[in-house]
Amino acid sequence: MDLWVHIALFILLAVPIVVLGAFYNEQDDRAALASLPRRLGVFVFSCALLTAVMLFCEHTFAAVS
């Protein structure tokens, strides 16, 4: 249950970051709106990949028996 709350909060905070980045980067608003799904997917996937690498490193190197 707690995991879903954290995922929802992450998405809630990720959307404004991606929206602002898209509108600052694109000249045309339509192009910015069209790029939002791809940008959000890349952002979420990149964060998930970074999380997986960090958890792997923590499990491998920082584990205390």
Biopython code that builds the backbone (N, CA, C, O; Angstrom):
import numpy as np
from Bio.PDB.StructureBuilder import StructureBuilder

atoms = [
    (1, "MET", "N", (0.829, -1.194, 0.000)),
    (1, "MET", "CA", (0.000, 0.000, 0.000)),
    (1, "MET", "C", (0.870, 1.252, 0.000)),
    (1, "MET", "O", (0.616, 2.194, -0.751)),
    (2, "ASP", "N", (1.880, 1.255, 0.835)),
    (2, "ASP", "CA", (2.757, 2.416, 0.945)),
    (2, "ASP", "C", (3.522, 2.671, -0.358)),
    (2, "ASP", "O", (3.797, 3.820, -0.705)),
    (3, "LEU", "N", (3.862, 1.605, -1.069)),
    (3, "LEU", "CA", (4.568, 1.756, -2.340)),
    (3, "LEU", "C", (3.722, 2.527, -3.336)),
    (3, "LEU", "O", (4.242, 3.396, -4.037)),
    (4, "TRP", "N", (2.430, 2.233, -3.419)),
    (4, "TRP", "CA", (1.546, 2.909, -4.372)),
    (4, "TRP", "C", (1.390, 4.388, -4.043)),
    (4, "TRP", "O", (1.256, 5.220, -4.941)),
    (5, "VAL", "N", (1.408, 4.709, -2.765)),
    (5, "VAL", "CA", (1.339, 6.118, -2.374)),
    (5, "VAL", "C", (2.596, 6.846, -2.829)),
    (5, "VAL", "O", (2.516, 7.967, -3.331)),
    (6, "HIS", "N", (3.754, 6.218, -2.656)),
    (6, "HIS", "CA", (5.004, 6.831, -3.077)),
    (6, "HIS", "C", (5.066, 6.981, -4.605)),
    (6, "HIS", "O", (5.543, 7.998, -5.108)),
    (7, "ILE", "N", (4.596, 5.993, -5.323)),
    (7, "ILE", "CA", (4.579, 6.082, -6.785)),
    (7, "ILE", "C", (3.646, 7.201, -7.240)),
    (7, "ILE", "O", (3.984, 7.962, -8.147)),
    (8, "ALA", "N", (2.481, 7.302, -6.619)),
    (8, "ALA", "CA", (1.532, 8.365, -6.973)),
    (8, "ALA", "C", (2.115, 9.746, -6.668)),
    (8, "ALA", "O", (1.955, 10.672, -7.463)),
    (9, "LEU", "N", (2.776, 9.888, -5.547)),
    (9, "LEU", "CA", (3.399, 11.166, -5.210)),
    (9, "LEU", "C", (4.527, 11.502, -6.178)),
    (9, "LEU", "O", (4.700, 12.660, -6.556)),
    (10, "PHE", "N", (5.293, 10.490, -6.579)),
    (10, "PHE", "CA", (6.363, 10.713, -7.550)),
    (10, "PHE", "C", (5.789, 11.204, -8.874)),
    (10, "PHE", "O", (6.297, 12.165, -9.453)),
    (11, "ILE", "N", (4.734, 10.551, -9.356)),
    (11, "ILE", "CA", (4.113, 10.968, -10.622)),
    (11, "ILE", "C", (3.527, 12.366, -10.479)),
    (11, "ILE", "O", (3.622, 13.178, -11.399)),
    (12, "LEU", "N", (2.921, 12.650, -9.331)),
    (12, "LEU", "CA", (2.342, 13.970, -9.092)),
    (12, "LEU", "C", (3.405, 15.063, -9.159)),
    (12, "LEU", "O", (3.133, 16.153, -9.661)),
    (13, "LEU", "N", (4.597, 14.792, -8.665)),
    (13, "LEU", "CA", (5.676, 15.774, -8.714)),
    (13, "LEU", "C", (6.445, 15.744, -10.031)),
    (13, "LEU", "O", (7.050, 16.746, -10.412)),
    (14, "ALA", "N", (6.430, 14.612, -10.729)),
    (14, "ALA", "CA", (7.155, 14.508, -11.994)),
    (14, "ALA", "C", (6.441, 15.251, -13.116)),
    (14, "ALA", "O", (7.094, 15.806, -14.000)),
    (15, "VAL", "N", (5.127, 15.269, -13.096)),
    (15, "VAL", "CA", (4.375, 15.907, -14.188)),
    (15, "VAL", "C", (4.712, 17.393, -14.320)),
    (15, "VAL", "O", (4.983, 17.836, -15.436)),
    (16, "PRO", "N", (4.712, 18.189, -13.240)),
    (16, "PRO", "CA", (5.083, 19.604, -13.434)),
    (16, "PRO", "C", (6.521, 19.795, -13.914)),
    (16, "PRO", "O", (6.792, 20.709, -14.693)),
    (17, "ILE", "N", (7.428, 18.964, -13.470)),
    (17, "ILE", "CA", (8.820, 19.066, -13.915)),
    (17, "ILE", "C", (8.898, 18.838, -15.424)),
    (17, "ILE", "O", (9.557, 19.596, -16.137)),
    (18, "VAL", "N", (8.230, 17.802, -15.902)),
    (18, "VAL", "CA", (8.261, 17.476, -17.324)),
    (18, "VAL", "C", (7.523, 18.536, -18.138)),
    (18, "VAL", "O", (7.984, 18.917, -19.214)),
    (19, "VAL", "N", (6.388, 19.013, -17.639)),
    (19, "VAL", "CA", (5.620, 20.030, -18.365)),
    (19, "VAL", "C", (6.428, 21.318, -18.502)),
    (19, "VAL", "O", (6.492, 21.896, -19.587)),
    (20, "LEU", "N", (7.036, 21.763, -17.428)),
    (20, "LEU", "CA", (7.842, 22.986, -17.500)),
    (20, "LEU", "C", (9.028, 22.812, -18.446)),
    (20, "LEU", "O", (9.343, 23.714, -19.222)),
    (21, "GLY", "N", (9.680, 21.661, -18.381)),
    (21, "GLY", "CA", (10.794, 21.400, -19.290)),
    (21, "GLY", "C", (10.361, 21.396, -20.743)),
    (21, "GLY", "O", (11.070, 21.905, -21.610)),
    (22, "ALA", "N", (9.196, 20.821, -21.009)),
    (22, "ALA", "CA", (8.704, 20.766, -22.387)),
    (22, "ALA", "C", (8.373, 22.159, -22.908)),
    (22, "ALA", "O", (8.716, 22.494, -24.041)),
    (23, "PHE", "N", (7.709, 22.973, -22.092)),
    (23, "PHE", "CA", (7.319, 24.296, -22.561)),
    (23, "PHE", "C", (8.489, 25.258, -22.642)),
    (23, "PHE", "O", (8.467, 26.178, -23.460)),
    (24, "TYR", "N", (9.501, 25.075, -21.824)),
    (24, "TYR", "CA", (10.691, 25.918, -21.944)),
    (24, "TYR", "C", (11.535, 25.519, -23.147)),
    (24, "TYR", "O", (12.231, 26.360, -23.716)),
    (25, "ASN", "N", (11.485, 24.254, -23.540)),
    (25, "ASN", "CA", (12.331, 23.748, -24.613)),
    (25, "ASN", "C", (11.727, 23.978, -25.996)),
    (25, "ASN", "O", (12.459, 24.252, -26.948)),
    (26, "GLU", "N", (10.419, 23.871, -26.120)),
    (26, "GLU", "CA", (9.762, 23.960, -27.425)),
    (26, "GLU", "C", (9.295, 25.386, -27.693)),
    (26, "GLU", "O", (8.851, 26.085, -26.782)),
    (27, "GLN", "N", (9.396, 25.806, -28.937)),
    (27, "GLN", "CA", (8.919, 27.127, -29.349)),
    (27, "GLN", "C", (7.396, 27.159, -29.479)),
    (27, "GLN", "O", (6.750, 28.144, -29.124)),
    (28, "ASP", "N", (6.847, 26.081, -29.987)),
    (28, "ASP", "CA", (5.411, 26.003, -30.253)),
    (28, "ASP", "C", (4.720, 25.217, -29.132)),
    (28, "ASP", "O", (5.215, 24.173, -28.707)),
    (29, "ASP", "N", (3.585, 25.717, -28.660)),
    (29, "ASP", "CA", (2.863, 25.043, -27.585)),
    (29, "ASP", "C", (2.315, 23.692, -28.020)),
    (29, "ASP", "O", (2.265, 22.753, -27.226)),
    (30, "ARG", "N", (1.905, 23.594, -29.278)),
    (30, "ARG", "CA", (1.381, 22.302, -29.759)),
    (30, "ARG", "C", (2.469, 21.238, -29.777)),
    (30, "ARG", "O", (2.222, 20.083, -29.432)),
    (31, "ALA", "N", (3.655, 21.625, -30.175)),
    (31, "ALA", "CA", (4.774, 20.674, -30.176)),
    (31, "ALA", "C", (5.116, 20.270, -28.746)),
    (31, "ALA", "O", (5.453, 19.114, -28.487)),
    (32, "ALA", "N", (5.031, 21.217, -27.822)),
    (32, "ALA", "CA", (5.303, 20.899, -26.421)),
    (32, "ALA", "C", (4.264, 19.925, -25.874)),
    (32, "ALA", "O", (4.616, 18.961, -25.194)),
    (33, "LEU", "N", (2.995, 20.169, -26.164)),
    (33, "LEU", "CA", (1.939, 19.262, -25.707)),
    (33, "LEU", "C", (2.071, 17.883, -26.340)),
    (33, "LEU", "O", (1.828, 16.869, -25.686)),
    (34, "ALA", "N", (2.452, 17.846, -27.603)),
    (34, "ALA", "CA", (2.610, 16.560, -28.288)),
    (34, "ALA", "C", (3.781, 15.761, -27.727)),
    (34, "ALA", "O", (3.765, 14.531, -27.771)),
    (35, "SER", "N", (4.787, 16.438, -27.205)),
    (35, "SER", "CA", (5.965, 15.734, -26.701)),
    (35, "SER", "C", (5.824, 15.305, -25.242)),
    (35, "SER", "O", (6.685, 14.590, -24.729)),
    (36, "LEU", "N", (4.759, 15.726, -24.566)),
    (36, "LEU", "CA", (4.615, 15.414, -23.141)),
    (36, "LEU", "C", (4.586, 13.919, -22.811)),
    (36, "LEU", "O", (5.301, 13.505, -21.898)),
    (37, "PRO", "N", (3.797, 13.083, -23.506)),
    (37, "PRO", "CA", (3.791, 11.656, -23.141)),
    (37, "PRO", "C", (5.169, 10.994, -23.268)),
    (37, "PRO", "O", (5.579, 10.216, -22.407)),
    (38, "ARG", "N", (5.872, 11.319, -24.359)),
    (38, "ARG", "CA", (7.209, 10.727, -24.542)),
    (38, "ARG", "C", (8.168, 11.232, -23.469)),
    (38, "ARG", "O", (8.931, 10.454, -22.896)),
    (39, "ARG", "N", (8.129, 12.520, -23.203)),
    (39, "ARG", "CA", (9.016, 13.094, -22.195)),
    (39, "ARG", "C", (8.736, 12.513, -20.802)),
    (39, "ARG", "O", (9.661, 12.206, -20.050)),
    (40, "LEU", "N", (7.452, 12.368, -20.473)),
    (40, "LEU", "CA", (7.106, 11.813, -19.168)),
    (40, "LEU", "C", (7.548, 10.356, -19.062)),
    (40, "LEU", "O", (8.047, 9.922, -18.023)),
    (41, "GLY", "N", (7.361, 9.609, -20.143)),
    (41, "GLY", "CA", (7.806, 8.212, -20.149)),
    (41, "GLY", "C", (9.310, 8.082, -19.989)),
    (41, "GLY", "O", (9.786, 7.236, -19.231)),
    (42, "VAL", "N", (10.057, 8.913, -20.697)),
    (42, "VAL", "CA", (11.516, 8.877, -20.586)),
    (42, "VAL", "C", (11.954, 9.273, -19.171)),
    (42, "VAL", "O", (12.857, 8.659, -18.602)),
    (43, "PHE", "N", (11.313, 10.297, -18.612)),
    (43, "PHE", "CA", (11.675, 10.750, -17.270)),
    (43, "PHE", "C", (11.403, 9.666, -16.228)),
    (43, "PHE", "O", (12.252, 9.384, -15.383)),
    (44, "VAL", "N", (10.221, 9.063, -16.292)),
    (44, "VAL", "CA", (9.863, 8.024, -15.316)),
    (44, "VAL", "C", (10.754, 6.801, -15.496)),
    (44, "VAL", "O", (11.217, 6.228, -14.510)),
    (45, "PHE", "N", (11.002, 6.389, -16.748)),
    (45, "PHE", "CA", (11.870, 5.235, -16.990)),
    (45, "PHE", "C", (13.290, 5.510, -16.497)),
    (45, "PHE", "O", (13.915, 4.637, -15.894)),
    (46, "SER", "N", (13.801, 6.706, -16.748)),
    (46, "SER", "CA", (15.155, 7.043, -16.312)),
    (46, "SER", "C", (15.258, 7.037, -14.785)),
    (46, "SER", "O", (16.238, 6.543, -14.228)),
    (47, "CYS", "N", (14.267, 7.575, -14.128)),
    (47, "CYS", "CA", (14.274, 7.568, -12.658)),
    (47, "CYS", "C", (14.169, 6.147, -12.122)),
    (47, "CYS", "O", (14.825, 5.808, -11.137)),
    (48, "ALA", "N", (13.345, 5.306, -12.763)),
    (48, "ALA", "CA", (13.223, 3.913, -12.336)),
    (48, "ALA", "C", (14.540, 3.164, -12.544)),
    (48, "ALA", "O", (14.940, 2.357, -11.704)),
    (49, "LEU", "N", (15.207, 3.432, -13.658)),
    (49, "LEU", "CA", (16.506, 2.795, -13.917)),
    (49, "LEU", "C", (17.542, 3.241, -12.893)),
    (49, "LEU", "O", (18.308, 2.419, -12.391)),
    (50, "LEU", "N", (17.573, 4.518, -12.582)),
    (50, "LEU", "CA", (18.492, 5.026, -11.567)),
    (50, "LEU", "C", (18.196, 4.400, -10.200)),
    (50, "LEU", "O", (19.121, 4.058, -9.463)),
    (51, "THR", "N", (16.930, 4.253, -9.864)),
    (51, "THR", "CA", (16.546, 3.615, -8.607)),
    (51, "THR", "C", (17.011, 2.162, -8.567)),
    (51, "THR", "O", (17.517, 1.697, -7.546)),
    (52, "ALA", "N", (16.841, 1.451, -9.673)),
    (52, "ALA", "CA", (17.278, 0.057, -9.734)),
    (52, "ALA", "C", (18.789, -0.060, -9.563)),
    (52, "ALA", "O", (19.263, -0.950, -8.857)),
    (53, "VAL", "N", (19.540, 0.817, -10.191)),
    (53, "VAL", "CA", (21.002, 0.798, -10.051)),
    (53, "VAL", "C", (21.400, 1.104, -8.609)),
    (53, "VAL", "O", (22.289, 0.453, -8.058)),
    (54, "MET", "N", (20.754, 2.078, -8.004)),
    (54, "MET", "CA", (21.068, 2.419, -6.612)),
    (54, "MET", "C", (20.738, 1.264, -5.670)),
    (54, "MET", "O", (21.512, 0.977, -4.756)),
    (55, "LEU", "N", (19.607, 0.600, -5.877)),
    (55, "LEU", "CA", (19.245, -0.540, -5.032)),
    (55, "LEU", "C", (20.202, -1.708, -5.241)),
    (55, "LEU", "O", (20.550, -2.403, -4.286)),
    (56, "PHE", "N", (20.629, -1.927, -6.481)),
    (56, "PHE", "CA", (21.605, -2.978, -6.758)),
    (56, "PHE", "C", (22.924, -2.689, -6.048)),
    (56, "PHE", "O", (23.508, -3.576, -5.425)),
    (57, "CYS", "N", (23.389, -1.444, -6.145)),
    (57, "CYS", "CA", (24.646, -1.075, -5.495)),
    (57, "CYS", "C", (24.527, -1.186, -3.975)),
    (57, "CYS", "O", (25.457, -1.633, -3.304)),
    (58, "GLU", "N", (23.390, -0.782, -3.443)),
    (58, "GLU", "CA", (23.193, -0.886, -1.997)),
    (58, "GLU", "C", (23.178, -2.347, -1.561)),
    (58, "GLU", "O", (23.765, -2.701, -0.539)),
    (59, "HIS", "N", (22.511, -3.188, -2.333)),
    (59, "HIS", "CA", (22.435, -4.614, -1.992)),
    (59, "HIS", "C", (23.799, -5.286, -2.136)),
    (59, "HIS", "O", (24.142, -6.165, -1.345)),
    (60, "THR", "N", (24.573, -4.881, -3.131)),
    (60, "THR", "CA", (25.859, -5.509, -3.408)),
    (60, "THR", "C", (26.971, -5.007, -2.496)),
    (60, "THR", "O", (27.716, -5.806, -1.928)),
    (61, "PHE", "N", (27.087, -3.706, -2.354)),
    (61, "PHE", "CA", (28.240, -3.130, -1.679)),
    (61, "PHE", "C", (27.983, -2.704, -0.245)),
    (61, "PHE", "O", (28.902, -2.735, 0.574)),
    (62, "ALA", "N", (26.783, -2.314, 0.076)),
    (62, "ALA", "CA", (26.515, -1.757, 1.404)),
    (62, "ALA", "C", (25.779, -2.730, 2.317)),
    (62, "ALA", "O", (25.402, -2.363, 3.430)),
    (63, "ALA", "N", (25.569, -3.955, 1.869)),
    (63, "ALA", "CA", (24.867, -4.931, 2.692)),
    (63, "ALA", "C", (25.749, -5.359, 3.860)),
    (63, "ALA", "O", (26.926, -5.679, 3.692)),
    (64, "VAL", "N", (25.154, -5.355, 5.032)),
    (64, "VAL", "CA", (25.873, -5.778, 6.238)),
    (64, "VAL", "C", (25.229, -7.048, 6.720)),
    (64, "VAL", "O", (24.020, -7.097, 6.945)),
    (65, "SER", "N", (26.034, -8.081, 6.882)),
    (65, "SER", "CA", (25.498, -9.371, 7.335)),
    (65, "SER", "C", (25.429, -9.436, 8.836)),
    (65, "SER", "O", (25.002, -10.448, 9.391)),
]
sb = StructureBuilder()
sb.init_structure("model")
sb.init_model(0)
sb.init_chain("A")
sb.init_seg("    ")
for serial, (resi, resn, name, xyz) in enumerate(atoms, 1):
    if name == "N":
        sb.init_residue(resn, " ", resi, " ")
    sb.init_atom(name, np.array(xyz, "f"), 0.0, 1.0, " ", f" {name:<3s}", serial, name[0])
structure = sb.get_structure()
